[in-house]
Amino acid sequence: MLRFLSRVAFICNLCFLLVSFSQWLPQFPDSALTSDIVVLGWIVAISVNIFINLILLSMFFLRRLRKTGVPVWLAAVNFVFFALQLTILIINRNLR
């Protein structure tokens, strides 16, 4: 289950990148797909990342990360995305 959720988090993180980069596009297209990407990128990605990173960090400290079946590169990438998401949320909150 952790492998599946880690992959879901990775896909949502890619949506987060799309939404973040769309702010610099002159005109972002409006469609149902666009709204799905925004929801996956801003809401689902953060929620799933909190859950996955807490579990994987606890497994890391218990030295059982390899037993979860989650590749180390995927856990590291999801953690970097989580740190980036927190940073962007803090910056956006301070700008308001």
Long-range contacts (C-beta under 8 A, 24 or more apart in sequence): 2-52, 2-55, 2-56, 2-68, 2-69, 2-70, 3-68, 3-69, 3-70, 5-48, 5-51, 5-52, 6-52, 6-56, 6-70, 6-74, 6-75, 6-78, 7-74, 8-48, 9-45, 9-48, 9-49, 9-52, 9-78, 9-81, 10-74, 10-77, 10-78, 10-81, 11-40, 12-40, 12-41, 12-44, 12-45, 12-48, 12-49, 13-45, 13-49, 13-77, 13-78, 13-81, 15-40, 15-41, 15-44, 15-45, 16-40, 16-41, 16-42, 16-45, 16-81, 16-85, 17-41, 20-88, 45-81, 45-85, 46-82, 46-85, 46-89, 49-78, 49-81, 49-82, 49-85, 50-82, 52-78, 53-78, 53-79, 53-82
